[in-house]
Amino acid sequence: MTQAQSLIEDRIREFVLKQFPLARKRGVAASEKWLETGLLDSLGILDLVHFLEEEFSIHIADEELLPETFESLDAVTAFVIQKSQDKTT
């Protein structure tokens, strides 16, 4: 993982820990399935989407709001990295 990828992952982890009490209680493992474990629900996903758009200056289209895109810290980090690369090309 590059330093930029690590920074993105750290910012997302900080947001999830700050925003969701269950995350503070249990921690945030990179591959933990957030929806399956109840760490995030549909409203939590919307909060996360808003944060990602503001924090990383990306736009997330409705058709990108898929469960697999937001299932874990790893998945969200990879998605943000891809969106950021798409933005610069």
N, CA, C and O atoms as CSV, one atom per row, in Angstrom:
chain,resi,resn,atom,element,x,y,z
A,1,MET,N,N,0.854,-1.182,0.000
A,1,MET,CA,C,0.000,0.000,0.000
A,1,MET,C,C,0.895,1.239,0.000
A,1,MET,O,O,1.838,1.343,0.784
A,2,THR,N,N,0.578,2.168,-0.892
A,2,THR,CA,C,1.359,3.389,-0.968
A,2,THR,C,C,0.998,4.322,0.197
A,2,THR,O,O,0.031,4.087,0.921
A,3,GLN,N,N,1.777,5.358,0.355
A,3,GLN,CA,C,1.507,6.325,1.418
A,3,GLN,C,C,0.167,7.028,1.183
A,3,GLN,O,O,-0.574,7.290,2.131
A,4,ALA,N,N,-0.141,7.332,-0.087
A,4,ALA,CA,C,-1.420,7.984,-0.402
A,4,ALA,C,C,-2.589,7.058,-0.068
A,4,ALA,O,O,-3.591,7.498,0.496
A,5,GLN,N,N,-2.463,5.788,-0.411
A,5,GLN,CA,C,-3.517,4.815,-0.099
A,5,GLN,C,C,-3.693,4.688,1.410
A,5,GLN,O,O,-4.816,4.630,1.909
A,6,SER,N,N,-2.589,4.648,2.123
A,6,SER,CA,C,-2.632,4.546,3.578
A,6,SER,C,C,-3.301,5.773,4.196
A,6,SER,O,O,-4.061,5.650,5.157
A,7,LEU,N,N,-3.024,6.937,3.654
A,7,LEU,CA,C,-3.627,8.176,4.140
A,7,LEU,C,C,-5.145,8.163,3.914
A,7,LEU,O,O,-5.913,8.554,4.793
A,8,ILE,N,N,-5.562,7.715,2.740
A,8,ILE,CA,C,-6.996,7.618,2.445
A,8,ILE,C,C,-7.664,6.658,3.417
A,8,ILE,O,O,-8.711,6.969,3.985
A,9,GLU,N,N,-7.056,5.489,3.610
A,9,GLU,CA,C,-7.624,4.507,4.539
A,9,GLU,C,C,-7.716,5.075,5.951
A,9,GLU,O,O,-8.718,4.874,6.637
A,10,ASP,N,N,-6.683,5.779,6.386
A,10,ASP,CA,C,-6.674,6.360,7.732
A,10,ASP,C,C,-7.788,7.394,7.909
A,10,ASP,O,O,-8.440,7.425,8.952
A,11,ARG,N,N,-8.012,8.243,6.892
A,11,ARG,CA,C,-9.060,9.271,6.990
A,11,ARG,C,C,-10.448,8.624,7.054
A,11,ARG,O,O,-11.311,9.065,7.813
A,12,ILE,N,N,-10.652,7.577,6.253
A,12,ILE,CA,C,-11.942,6.880,6.276
A,12,ILE,C,C,-12.139,6.207,7.628
A,12,ILE,O,O,-13.225,6.283,8.204
A,13,ARG,N,N,-11.107,5.554,8.138
A,13,ARG,CA,C,-11.196,4.882,9.444
A,13,ARG,C,C,-11.512,5.899,10.543
A,13,ARG,O,O,-12.355,5.638,11.401
A,14,GLU,N,N,-10.844,7.054,10.526
A,14,GLU,CA,C,-11.111,8.103,11.522
A,14,GLU,C,C,-12.566,8.531,11.487
A,14,GLU,O,O,-13.200,8.676,12.532
A,15,PHE,N,N,-13.101,8.735,10.282
A,15,PHE,CA,C,-14.495,9.152,10.151
A,15,PHE,C,C,-15.434,8.091,10.720
A,15,PHE,O,O,-16.346,8.411,11.483
A,16,VAL,N,N,-15.215,6.846,10.355
A,16,VAL,CA,C,-16.095,5.761,10.822
A,16,VAL,C,C,-16.028,5.646,12.341
A,16,VAL,O,O,-17.056,5.466,12.994
A,17,LEU,N,N,-14.842,5.747,12.900
A,17,LEU,CA,C,-14.700,5.661,14.363
A,17,LEU,C,C,-15.397,6.825,15.054
A,17,LEU,O,O,-16.023,6.651,16.100
A,18,LYS,N,N,-15.287,8.009,14.468
A,18,LYS,CA,C,-15.900,9.198,15.068
A,18,LYS,C,C,-17.422,9.161,14.947
A,18,LYS,O,O,-18.129,9.580,15.863
A,19,GLN,N,N,-17.925,8.662,13.821
A,19,GLN,CA,C,-19.332,8.780,13.481
A,19,GLN,C,C,-20.214,7.652,14.023
A,19,GLN,O,O,-21.399,7.866,14.279
A,20,PHE,N,N,-19.650,6.463,14.199
A,20,PHE,CA,C,-20.469,5.291,14.504
A,20,PHE,C,C,-20.048,4.640,15.820
A,20,PHE,O,O,-18.945,4.103,15.922
A,21,PRO,N,N,-20.918,4.684,16.820
A,21,PRO,CA,C,-20.579,4.169,18.152
A,21,PRO,C,C,-20.122,2.711,18.159
A,21,PRO,O,O,-19.215,2.352,18.910
A,22,LEU,N,N,-20.730,1.885,17.347
A,22,LEU,CA,C,-20.337,0.477,17.313
A,22,LEU,C,C,-18.895,0.315,16.841
A,22,LEU,O,O,-18.196,-0.595,17.286
A,23,ALA,N,N,-18.450,1.181,15.952
A,23,ALA,CA,C,-17.059,1.150,15.486
A,23,ALA,C,C,-16.110,1.494,16.630
A,23,ALA,O,O,-15.058,0.873,16.782
A,24,ARG,N,N,-16.487,2.479,17.427
A,24,ARG,CA,C,-15.637,2.839,18.580
A,24,ARG,C,C,-15.565,1.691,19.573
A,24,ARG,O,O,-14.523,1.454,20.184
A,25,LYS,N,N,-16.657,0.989,19.729
A,25,LYS,CA,C,-16.722,-0.115,20.684
A,25,LYS,C,C,-15.895,-1.311,20.221
A,25,LYS,O,O,-15.187,-1.932,21.013
A,26,ARG,N,N,-15.991,-1.626,18.925
A,26,ARG,CA,C,-15.352,-2.840,18.401
A,26,ARG,C,C,-14.089,-2.600,17.602
A,26,ARG,O,O,-13.312,-3.531,17.387
A,27,GLY,N,N,-13.862,-1.367,17.155
A,27,GLY,CA,C,-12.734,-1.108,16.272
A,27,GLY,C,C,-13.151,-1.317,14.827
A,27,GLY,O,O,-14.269,-1.752,14.548
A,28,VAL,N,N,-12.249,-1.004,13.916
A,28,VAL,CA,C,-12.541,-1.113,12.485
A,28,VAL,C,C,-11.458,-1.956,11.829
A,28,VAL,O,O,-10.356,-1.476,11.566
A,29,ALA,N,N,-11.781,-3.207,11.570
A,29,ALA,CA,C,-10.862,-4.083,10.839
A,29,ALA,C,C,-11.018,-3.815,9.347
A,29,ALA,O,O,-12.123,-3.549,8.873
A,30,ALA,N,N,-9.923,-3.883,8.612
A,30,ALA,CA,C,-9.930,-3.506,7.197
A,30,ALA,C,C,-10.903,-4.327,6.362
A,30,ALA,O,O,-11.510,-3.798,5.431
A,31,SER,N,N,-11.060,-5.594,6.675
A,31,SER,CA,C,-11.902,-6.449,5.833
A,31,SER,C,C,-13.252,-6.787,6.470
A,31,SER,O,O,-14.022,-7.564,5.906
A,32,GLU,N,N,-13.542,-6.214,7.631
A,32,GLU,CA,C,-14.823,-6.479,8.295
A,32,GLU,C,C,-15.980,-6.008,7.414
A,32,GLU,O,O,-15.949,-4.896,6.888
A,33,LYS,N,N,-16.980,-6.838,7.258
A,33,LYS,CA,C,-18.159,-6.531,6.440
A,33,LYS,C,C,-19.108,-5.637,7.244
A,33,LYS,O,O,-19.828,-6.115,8.121
A,34,TRP,N,N,-19.102,-4.354,6.940
A,34,TRP,CA,C,-19.828,-3.373,7.737
A,34,TRP,C,C,-21.327,-3.596,7.754
A,34,TRP,O,O,-21.946,-3.513,8.815
A,35,LEU,N,N,-21.920,-3.874,6.619
A,35,LEU,CA,C,-23.372,-4.058,6.570
A,35,LEU,C,C,-23.778,-5.358,7.252
A,35,LEU,O,O,-24.780,-5.399,7.967
A,36,GLU,N,N,-23.010,-6.415,7.037
A,36,GLU,CA,C,-23.330,-7.714,7.638
A,36,GLU,C,C,-23.231,-7.683,9.159
A,36,GLU,O,O,-24.033,-8.308,9.853
A,37,THR,N,N,-22.240,-6.949,9.675
A,37,THR,CA,C,-22.036,-6.910,11.124
A,37,THR,C,C,-22.860,-5.831,11.807
A,37,THR,O,O,-22.886,-5.753,13.036
A,38,GLY,N,N,-23.534,-4.996,11.019
A,38,GLY,CA,C,-24.353,-3.942,11.595
A,38,GLY,C,C,-23.576,-2.699,11.980
A,38,GLY,O,O,-24.123,-1.795,12.612
A,39,LEU,N,N,-22.317,-2.644,11.609
A,39,LEU,CA,C,-21.509,-1.464,11.915
A,39,LEU,C,C,-22.094,-0.231,11.226
A,39,LEU,O,O,-22.144,0.850,11.812
A,40,LEU,N,N,-22.540,-0.403,9.969
A,40,LEU,CA,C,-23.199,0.661,9.219
A,40,LEU,C,C,-24.539,0.147,8.726
A,40,LEU,O,O,-24.699,-1.037,8.432
A,41,ASP,N,N,-25.504,1.060,8.640
A,41,ASP,CA,C,-26.788,0.748,8.008
A,41,ASP,C,C,-26.934,1.679,6.802
A,41,ASP,O,O,-25.992,2.384,6.441
A,42,SER,N,N,-28.102,1.680,6.189
A,42,SER,CA,C,-28.275,2.478,4.973
A,42,SER,C,C,-28.067,3.973,5.234
A,42,SER,O,O,-27.489,4.667,4.397
A,43,LEU,N,N,-28.524,4.470,6.371
A,43,LEU,CA,C,-28.280,5.886,6.687
A,43,LEU,C,C,-26.803,6.149,6.940
A,43,LEU,O,O,-26.285,7.207,6.582
A,44,GLY,N,N,-26.129,5.191,7.555
A,44,GLY,CA,C,-24.692,5.309,7.776
A,44,GLY,C,C,-23.931,5.377,6.461
A,44,GLY,O,O,-22.957,6.118,6.331
A,45,ILE,N,N,-24.385,4.598,5.490
A,45,ILE,CA,C,-23.761,4.633,4.165
A,45,ILE,C,C,-23.916,6.023,3.553
A,45,ILE,O,O,-22.978,6.548,2.953
A,46,LEU,N,N,-25.096,6.617,3.704
A,46,LEU,CA,C,-25.301,7.971,3.165
A,46,LEU,C,C,-24.383,8.983,3.849
A,46,LEU,O,O,-23.842,9.869,3.188
A,47,ASP,N,N,-24.205,8.860,5.157
A,47,ASP,CA,C,-23.253,9.727,5.870
A,47,ASP,C,C,-21.840,9.531,5.328
A,47,ASP,O,O,-21.101,10.492,5.115
A,48,LEU,N,N,-21.487,8.282,5.111
A,48,LEU,CA,C,-20.153,7.966,4.593
A,48,LEU,C,C,-19.974,8.536,3.187
A,48,LEU,O,O,-18.923,9.098,2.881
A,49,VAL,N,N,-20.975,8.400,2.339
A,49,VAL,CA,C,-20.909,8.930,0.978
A,49,VAL,C,C,-20.703,10.443,1.015
A,49,VAL,O,O,-19.862,10.975,0.290
A,50,HIS,N,N,-21.462,11.130,1.849
A,50,HIS,CA,C,-21.307,12.590,1.975
A,50,HIS,C,C,-19.883,12.942,2.414
A,50,HIS,O,O,-19.261,13.850,1.862
A,51,PHE,N,N,-19.384,12.223,3.400
A,51,PHE,CA,C,-18.010,12.459,3.865
A,51,PHE,C,C,-17.010,12.247,2.725
A,51,PHE,O,O,-16.133,13.083,2.508
A,52,LEU,N,N,-17.134,11.147,2.005
A,52,LEU,CA,C,-16.180,10.838,0.930
A,52,LEU,C,C,-16.204,11.913,-0.150
A,52,LEU,O,O,-15.153,12.316,-0.650
A,53,GLU,N,N,-17.385,12.373,-0.509
A,53,GLU,CA,C,-17.496,13.406,-1.541
A,53,GLU,C,C,-16.841,14.704,-1.081
A,53,GLU,O,O,-16.149,15.361,-1.859
A,54,GLU,N,N,-17.054,15.072,0.173
A,54,GLU,CA,C,-16.468,16.308,0.704
A,54,GLU,C,C,-14.953,16.175,0.922
A,54,GLU,O,O,-14.176,17.043,0.523
A,55,GLU,N,N,-14.565,15.100,1.546
A,55,GLU,CA,C,-13.161,14.909,1.945
A,55,GLU,C,C,-12.226,14.717,0.753
A,55,GLU,O,O,-11.110,15.236,0.738
A,56,PHE,N,N,-12.692,13.966,-0.244
A,56,PHE,CA,C,-11.808,13.594,-1.349
A,56,PHE,C,C,-12.195,14.256,-2.669
A,56,PHE,O,O,-11.641,13.919,-3.716
A,57,SER,N,N,-13.138,15.191,-2.629
A,57,SER,CA,C,-13.574,15.944,-3.813
A,57,SER,C,C,-13.920,15.016,-4.973
A,57,SER,O,O,-13.466,15.204,-6.101
A,58,ILE,N,N,-14.735,14.013,-4.665
A,58,ILE,CA,C,-15.207,13.094,-5.700
A,58,ILE,C,C,-16.732,13.152,-5.739
A,58,ILE,O,O,-17.370,13.595,-4.784
A,59,HIS,N,N,-17.305,12.706,-6.844
A,59,HIS,CA,C,-18.760,12.602,-6.948
A,59,HIS,C,C,-19.113,11.127,-7.048
A,59,HIS,O,O,-18.543,10.397,-7.859
A,60,ILE,N,N,-20.051,10.695,-6.226
A,60,ILE,CA,C,-20.490,9.311,-6.230
A,60,ILE,C,C,-21.897,9.279,-6.816
A,60,ILE,O,O,-22.844,9.801,-6.228
A,61,ALA,N,N,-22.015,8.658,-7.980
A,61,ALA,CA,C,-23.296,8.581,-8.685
A,61,ALA,C,C,-24.201,7.543,-8.026
A,61,ALA,O,O,-23.735,6.623,-7.353
A,62,ASP,N,N,-25.492,7.713,-8.234
A,62,ASP,CA,C,-26.468,6.781,-7.648
A,62,ASP,C,C,-26.175,5.334,-8.024
A,62,ASP,O,O,-26.316,4.439,-7.191
A,63,GLU,N,N,-25.770,5.098,-9.263
A,63,GLU,CA,C,-25.513,3.719,-9.696
A,63,GLU,C,C,-24.259,3.119,-9.052
A,63,GLU,O,O,-24.024,1.915,-9.159
A,64,GLU,N,N,-23.466,3.941,-8.394
A,64,GLU,CA,C,-22.294,3.446,-7.675
A,64,GLU,C,C,-22.612,3.086,-6.220
A,64,GLU,O,O,-21.755,2.564,-5.507
A,65,LEU,N,N,-23.821,3.361,-5.789
A,65,LEU,CA,C,-24.221,3.065,-4.412
A,65,LEU,C,C,-24.603,1.585,-4.284
A,65,LEU,O,O,-25.767,1.238,-4.083
A,66,LEU,N,N,-23.605,0.745,-4.404
A,66,LEU,CA,C,-23.793,-0.700,-4.346
A,66,LEU,C,C,-23.270,-1.237,-3.020
A,66,LEU,O,O,-22.278,-0.730,-2.496
A,67,PRO,N,N,-23.921,-2.250,-2.474
A,67,PRO,CA,C,-23.462,-2.797,-1.186
A,67,PRO,C,C,-21.992,-3.206,-1.201
A,67,PRO,O,O,-21.275,-2.980,-0.226
A,68,GLU,N,N,-21.539,-3.807,-2.303
A,68,GLU,CA,C,-20.149,-4.269,-2.343
A,68,GLU,C,C,-19.146,-3.113,-2.351
A,68,GLU,O,O,-17.998,-3.289,-1.943
A,69,THR,N,N,-19.567,-1.942,-2.808
A,69,THR,CA,C,-18.678,-0.777,-2.813
A,69,THR,C,C,-18.404,-0.290,-1.395
A,69,THR,O,O,-17.336,0.251,-1.110
A,70,PHE,N,N,-19.379,-0.487,-0.511
A,70,PHE,CA,C,-19.278,0.051,0.841
A,70,PHE,C,C,-19.271,-1.042,1.910
A,70,PHE,O,O,-19.643,-0.793,3.056
A,71,GLU,N,N,-18.848,-2.252,1.536
A,71,GLU,CA,C,-18.947,-3.371,2.468
A,71,GLU,C,C,-17.856,-3.391,3.529
A,71,GLU,O,O,-18.035,-4.012,4.577
A,72,SER,N,N,-16.724,-2.726,3.283
A,72,SER,CA,C,-15.623,-2.782,4.245
A,72,SER,C,C,-14.693,-1.591,4.033
A,72,SER,O,O,-14.798,-0.865,3.045
A,73,LEU,N,N,-13.798,-1.414,4.971
A,73,LEU,CA,C,-12.792,-0.352,4.850
A,73,LEU,C,C,-11.944,-0.575,3.607
A,73,LEU,O,O,-11.643,0.373,2.882
A,74,ASP,N,N,-11.554,-1.831,3.353
A,74,ASP,CA,C,-10.775,-2.144,2.151
A,74,ASP,C,C,-11.528,-1.741,0.886
A,74,ASP,O,O,-10.955,-1.121,-0.010
A,75,ALA,N,N,-12.815,-2.093,0.814
A,75,ALA,CA,C,-13.616,-1.814,-0.381
A,75,ALA,C,C,-13.781,-0.308,-0.594
A,75,ALA,O,O,-13.649,0.179,-1.717
A,76,VAL,N,N,-14.063,0.417,0.465
A,76,VAL,CA,C,-14.264,1.869,0.348
A,76,VAL,C,C,-12.957,2.548,-0.047
A,76,VAL,O,O,-12.952,3.445,-0.891
A,77,THR,N,N,-11.855,2.126,0.555
A,77,THR,CA,C,-10.549,2.698,0.214
A,77,THR,C,C,-10.236,2.476,-1.261
A,77,THR,O,O,-9.820,3.405,-1.954
A,78,ALA,N,N,-10.432,1.260,-1.742
A,78,ALA,CA,C,-10.172,0.947,-3.158
A,78,ALA,C,C,-11.073,1.786,-4.067
A,78,ALA,O,O,-10.631,2.267,-5.110
A,79,PHE,N,N,-12.320,1.958,-3.675
A,79,PHE,CA,C,-13.264,2.754,-4.456
A,79,PHE,C,C,-12.800,4.209,-4.541
A,79,PHE,O,O,-12.797,4.794,-5.624
A,80,VAL,N,N,-12.413,4.789,-3.420
A,80,VAL,CA,C,-11.963,6.192,-3.403
A,80,VAL,C,C,-10.700,6.356,-4.243
A,80,VAL,O,O,-10.567,7.333,-4.980
A,81,ILE,N,N,-9.790,5.420,-4.138
A,81,ILE,CA,C,-8.552,5.482,-4.935
A,81,ILE,C,C,-8.902,5.443,-6.418
A,81,ILE,O,O,-8.370,6.231,-7.200
A,82,GLN,N,N,-9.796,4.532,-6.812
A,82,GLN,CA,C,-10.201,4.440,-8.215
A,82,GLN,C,C,-10.883,5.727,-8.688
A,82,GLN,O,O,-10.585,6.230,-9.772
A,83,LYS,N,N,-11.800,6.256,-7.871
A,83,LYS,CA,C,-12.490,7.497,-8.240
A,83,LYS,C,C,-11.502,8.660,-8.363
A,83,LYS,O,O,-11.639,9.498,-9.255
A,84,SER,N,N,-10.525,8.714,-7.488
A,84,SER,CA,C,-9.524,9.783,-7.535
A,84,SER,C,C,-8.662,9.667,-8.783
A,84,SER,O,O,-8.305,10.676,-9.391
A,85,GLN,N,N,-8.327,8.446,-9.162
A,85,GLN,CA,C,-7.533,8.246,-10.381
A,85,GLN,C,C,-8.339,8.592,-11.619
A,85,GLN,O,O,-7.813,9.186,-12.560
A,86,ASP,N,N,-9.630,8.219,-11.622
A,86,ASP,CA,C,-10.497,8.536,-12.754
A,86,ASP,C,C,-10.612,10.056,-12.941
A,86,ASP,O,O,-10.697,10.555,-14.063
A,87,LYS,N,N,-10.613,10.770,-11.819
A,87,LYS,CA,C,-10.779,12.215,-11.834
A,87,LYS,C,C,-9.576,12.901,-12.490
A,87,LYS,O,O,-9.715,13.948,-13.121
A,88,THR,N,N,-8.388,12.293,-12.331
A,88,THR,CA,C,-7.169,12.925,-12.825
A,88,THR,C,C,-6.828,12.513,-14.250
A,88,THR,O,O,-5.914,13.073,-14.856
A,89,THR,N,N,-7.553,11.541,-14.790
A,89,THR,CA,C,-7.241,11.105,-16.162
A,89,THR,C,C,-8.204,11.691,-17.153
A,89,THR,O,O,-8.092,11.432,-18.351
